[in-house]
Amino acid sequence: MTTRVRQAALDDLDEIMAVEQDWEESQRASRDQMTARLRAFPEGFWIFEQHDEVVGTLMGFPMHYSPDKIAELTDWDTVTGHGYYPPIDLDTANAIYLASGSLKRTARGGTAYAVMMETPVELAERFALDYVLTGAKIPGYDAYCRRFGEIDAGDYAFRQLGGCLVDPFLEMYRGHGYLVPDRQHIIPDYYPDPPSRDYGAIVVRNVHGR
């Protein structure tokens, strides 16, 4: 099924909020936050359509990312200005940080996710930026520890079975070129997610080569 992508506009807010309903209630963005994101950096707010229905959203903003200063990315709220975006400085930015994305359950398993993963890379190239990154969940972590015994989150994020990462979410990102550079990119208390034990994995796509 063909997935069409376009830049969102304020007129799309009703459909954007409808997609947001697929998140757990505690993790949904408010209409006010969505409006602020659209106004702050509209170029980085996309909607994805199938059969003229909005099935997905993705949004991000330019920031400066230093691989050797990963401690500055303390948690999702700090990085994203509590979901409203921090001040944007394109003169110092070298990356697009993806603050949020969602895909309706009815559209999962098709081509939409691949389109979502490539769209911000194209924007980064247009703005001559070096990276696209985001804070990913590691939703298999708690279950893995319960089944196999306690393991450090940094070790878990790199553990493989049969050539694939044991965490399905990180393996999915890896398939699209978004990698966890090192164990320092596994951050405790990044955002509330019990299956991840509240850890976030900063996954990074190098725009200039996978």
SULSUL-V868844 format. One record per residue. N is the residue number from 1. RES is the residue in three letters. SS is DSSP state (alpha for helix, beta for strand, coil for the rest). OMEGA is omega in whole degrees, 0 to 359 (* if undefined). NEAR is the number of other ideal C-beta (glycine too) atoms within 12 Angstrom. Layout:
# SULSUL-V868844
n:N res:RES ss:SS omega:OMEGA near:NEAR
n:N res:RES ss:SS omega:OMEGA near:NEAR
This chain:
# SULSUL-V868844
n:1 res:MET ss:coil omega:182 near:17
n:2 res:THR ss:coil omega:176 near:15
n:3 res:THR ss:coil omega:180 near:31
n:4 res:ARG ss:beta omega:179 near:22
n:5 res:VAL ss:beta omega:175 near:30
n:6 res:ARG ss:beta omega:177 near:23
n:7 res:GLN ss:beta omega:180 near:23
n:8 res:ALA ss:coil omega:176 near:33
n:9 res:ALA ss:coil omega:180 near:20
n:10 res:LEU ss:alpha omega:179 near:19
n:11 res:ASP ss:alpha omega:181 near:14
n:12 res:ASP ss:alpha omega:190 near:27
n:13 res:LEU ss:alpha omega:180 near:27
n:14 res:ASP ss:alpha omega:180 near:17
n:15 res:GLU ss:alpha omega:176 near:26
n:16 res:ILE ss:alpha omega:180 near:39
n:17 res:MET ss:alpha omega:176 near:26
n:18 res:ALA ss:alpha omega:177 near:23
n:19 res:VAL ss:alpha omega:182 near:37
n:20 res:GLU ss:alpha omega:180 near:32
n:21 res:GLN ss:coil omega:179 near:19
n:22 res:ASP ss:coil omega:172 near:24
n:23 res:TRP ss:coil omega:170 near:24
n:24 res:GLU ss:coil omega:188 near:16
n:25 res:GLU ss:alpha omega:183 near:10
n:26 res:SER ss:alpha omega:184 near:11
n:27 res:GLN ss:alpha omega:181 near:20
n:28 res:ARG ss:coil omega:173 near:22
n:29 res:ALA ss:coil omega:177 near:34
n:30 res:SER ss:coil omega:176 near:21
n:31 res:ARG ss:alpha omega:179 near:19
n:32 res:ASP ss:alpha omega:178 near:16
n:33 res:GLN ss:alpha omega:179 near:28
n:34 res:MET ss:alpha omega:178 near:35
n:35 res:THR ss:alpha omega:179 near:25
n:36 res:ALA ss:alpha omega:180 near:27
n:37 res:ARG ss:alpha omega:180 near:40
n:38 res:LEU ss:alpha omega:182 near:31
n:39 res:ARG ss:alpha omega:183 near:22
n:40 res:ALA ss:alpha omega:183 near:28
n:41 res:PHE ss:coil omega:183 near:34
n:42 res:PRO ss:alpha omega:181 near:25
n:43 res:GLU ss:alpha omega:182 near:28
n:44 res:GLY ss:alpha omega:178 near:39
n:45 res:PHE ss:beta omega:185 near:40
n:46 res:TRP ss:beta omega:168 near:42
n:47 res:ILE ss:beta omega:185 near:42
n:48 res:PHE ss:beta omega:187 near:42
n:49 res:GLU ss:beta omega:171 near:27
n:50 res:GLN ss:beta omega:183 near:24
n:51 res:HIS ss:coil omega:178 near:15
n:52 res:ASP ss:coil omega:175 near:13
n:53 res:GLU ss:beta omega:176 near:19
n:54 res:VAL ss:beta omega:182 near:36
n:55 res:VAL ss:beta omega:183 near:37
n:56 res:GLY ss:beta omega:175 near:41
n:57 res:THR ss:beta omega:175 near:43
n:58 res:LEU ss:beta omega:183 near:41
n:59 res:MET ss:beta omega:180 near:44
n:60 res:GLY ss:beta omega:184 near:41
n:61 res:PHE ss:beta omega:178 near:43
n:62 res:PRO ss:beta omega:177 near:35
n:63 res:MET ss:beta omega:173 near:38
n:64 res:HIS ss:coil omega:180 near:26
n:65 res:TYR ss:coil omega:175 near:36
n:66 res:SER ss:coil omega:181 near:22
n:67 res:PRO ss:alpha omega:182 near:23
n:68 res:ASP ss:alpha omega:177 near:11
n:69 res:LYS ss:alpha omega:185 near:13
n:70 res:ILE ss:alpha omega:179 near:25
n:71 res:ALA ss:alpha omega:178 near:15
n:72 res:GLU ss:alpha omega:178 near:20
n:73 res:LEU ss:coil omega:190 near:35
n:74 res:THR ss:coil omega:180 near:19
n:75 res:ASP ss:coil omega:186 near:24
n:76 res:TRP ss:alpha omega:182 near:31
n:77 res:ASP ss:alpha omega:180 near:21
n:78 res:THR ss:alpha omega:183 near:22
n:79 res:VAL ss:alpha omega:187 near:33
n:80 res:THR ss:alpha omega:184 near:33
n:81 res:GLY ss:coil omega:182 near:22
n:82 res:HIS ss:coil omega:176 near:19
n:83 res:GLY ss:coil omega:180 near:29
n:84 res:TYR ss:coil omega:183 near:26
n:85 res:TYR ss:coil omega:174 near:32
n:86 res:PRO ss:coil omega:174 near:25
n:87 res:PRO ss:coil omega:183 near:16
n:88 res:ILE ss:coil omega:179 near:29
n:89 res:ASP ss:coil omega:182 near:15
n:90 res:LEU ss:coil omega:180 near:22
n:91 res:ASP ss:coil omega:181 near:12
n:92 res:THR ss:coil omega:184 near:14
n:93 res:ALA ss:coil omega:173 near:29
n:94 res:ASN ss:coil omega:185 near:26
n:95 res:ALA ss:beta omega:167 near:36
n:96 res:ILE ss:beta omega:174 near:41
n:97 res:TYR ss:beta omega:179 near:42
n:98 res:LEU ss:beta omega:184 near:43
n:99 res:ALA ss:beta omega:184 near:40
n:100 res:SER ss:beta omega:174 near:38
n:101 res:GLY ss:beta omega:181 near:40
n:102 res:SER ss:beta omega:179 near:35
n:103 res:LEU ss:beta omega:180 near:33
n:104 res:LYS ss:coil omega:181 near:29
n:105 res:ARG ss:alpha omega:181 near:15
n:106 res:THR ss:alpha omega:182 near:18
n:107 res:ALA ss:alpha omega:182 near:30
n:108 res:ARG ss:coil omega:180 near:21
n:109 res:GLY ss:coil omega:178 near:14
n:110 res:GLY ss:coil omega:184 near:21
n:111 res:THR ss:coil omega:188 near:21
n:112 res:ALA ss:alpha omega:185 near:36
n:113 res:TYR ss:alpha omega:178 near:28
n:114 res:ALA ss:alpha omega:177 near:23
n:115 res:VAL ss:alpha omega:180 near:30
n:116 res:MET ss:alpha omega:183 near:37
n:117 res:MET ss:alpha omega:182 near:33
n:118 res:GLU ss:alpha omega:185 near:26
n:119 res:THR ss:alpha omega:180 near:37
n:120 res:PRO ss:alpha omega:177 near:39
n:121 res:VAL ss:alpha omega:178 near:34
n:122 res:GLU ss:alpha omega:178 near:23
n:123 res:LEU ss:alpha omega:179 near:33
n:124 res:ALA ss:alpha omega:178 near:34
n:125 res:GLU ss:alpha omega:181 near:20
n:126 res:ARG ss:alpha omega:180 near:16
n:127 res:PHE ss:coil omega:180 near:27
n:128 res:ALA ss:coil omega:176 near:17
n:129 res:LEU ss:coil omega:188 near:33
n:130 res:ASP ss:coil omega:189 near:25
n:131 res:TYR ss:beta omega:162 near:37
n:132 res:VAL ss:beta omega:182 near:44
n:133 res:LEU ss:beta omega:176 near:43
n:134 res:THR ss:beta omega:175 near:42
n:135 res:GLY ss:beta omega:183 near:41
n:136 res:ALA ss:beta omega:170 near:41
n:137 res:LYS ss:coil omega:168 near:37
n:138 res:ILE ss:coil omega:195 near:46
n:139 res:PRO ss:coil omega:177 near:27
n:140 res:GLY ss:coil omega:190 near:33
n:141 res:TYR ss:alpha omega:183 near:38
n:142 res:ASP ss:alpha omega:180 near:23
n:143 res:ALA ss:alpha omega:179 near:19
n:144 res:TYR ss:alpha omega:180 near:29
n:145 res:CYS ss:alpha omega:180 near:23
n:146 res:ARG ss:alpha omega:183 near:14
n:147 res:ARG ss:alpha omega:189 near:13
n:148 res:PHE ss:alpha omega:182 near:16
n:149 res:GLY ss:coil omega:184 near:10
n:150 res:GLU ss:coil omega:179 near:14
n:151 res:ILE ss:coil omega:178 near:25
n:152 res:ASP ss:coil omega:182 near:19
n:153 res:ALA ss:alpha omega:178 near:33
n:154 res:GLY ss:alpha omega:177 near:22
n:155 res:ASP ss:alpha omega:180 near:23
n:156 res:TYR ss:alpha omega:184 near:34
n:157 res:ALA ss:alpha omega:181 near:40
n:158 res:PHE ss:alpha omega:182 near:26
n:159 res:ARG ss:coil omega:182 near:27
n:160 res:GLN ss:beta omega:173 near:15
n:161 res:LEU ss:beta omega:181 near:15
n:162 res:GLY ss:coil omega:178 near:8
n:163 res:GLY ss:coil omega:180 near:10
n:164 res:CYS ss:beta omega:174 near:17
n:165 res:LEU ss:beta omega:183 near:30
n:166 res:VAL ss:coil omega:176 near:27
n:167 res:ASP ss:coil omega:186 near:36
n:168 res:PRO ss:alpha omega:181 near:22
n:169 res:PHE ss:alpha omega:179 near:32
n:170 res:LEU ss:alpha omega:177 near:38
n:171 res:GLU ss:alpha omega:177 near:28
n:172 res:MET ss:alpha omega:178 near:27
n:173 res:TYR ss:alpha omega:181 near:36
n:174 res:ARG ss:alpha omega:179 near:28
n:175 res:GLY ss:alpha omega:178 near:20
n:176 res:HIS ss:coil omega:175 near:27
n:177 res:GLY ss:coil omega:178 near:23
n:178 res:TYR ss:coil omega:189 near:37
n:179 res:LEU ss:beta omega:170 near:29
n:180 res:VAL ss:coil omega:186 near:37
n:181 res:PRO ss:coil omega:181 near:25
n:182 res:ASP ss:coil omega:184 near:18
n:183 res:ARG ss:alpha omega:177 near:20
n:184 res:GLN ss:alpha omega:180 near:22
n:185 res:HIS ss:alpha omega:172 near:37
n:186 res:ILE ss:beta omega:193 near:36
n:187 res:ILE ss:beta omega:178 near:34
n:188 res:PRO ss:coil omega:177 near:25
n:189 res:ASP ss:coil omega:181 near:20
n:190 res:TYR ss:coil omega:167 near:31
n:191 res:TYR ss:coil omega:186 near:34
n:192 res:PRO ss:coil omega:175 near:19
n:193 res:ASP ss:coil omega:185 near:28
n:194 res:PRO ss:alpha omega:179 near:18
n:195 res:PRO ss:alpha omega:178 near:21
n:196 res:SER ss:alpha omega:188 near:34
n:197 res:ARG ss:coil omega:178 near:31
n:198 res:ASP ss:coil omega:175 near:24
n:199 res:TYR ss:coil omega:170 near:41
n:200 res:GLY ss:beta omega:176 near:38
n:201 res:ALA ss:beta omega:176 near:46
n:202 res:ILE ss:beta omega:179 near:45
n:203 res:VAL ss:beta omega:189 near:40
n:204 res:VAL ss:beta omega:173 near:38
n:205 res:ARG ss:beta omega:175 near:39
n:206 res:ASN ss:beta omega:185 near:23
n:207 res:VAL ss:coil omega:186 near:27
n:208 res:HIS ss:coil omega:177 near:16
n:209 res:GLY ss:coil omega:181 near:11
n:210 res:ARG ss:coil omega:* near:17
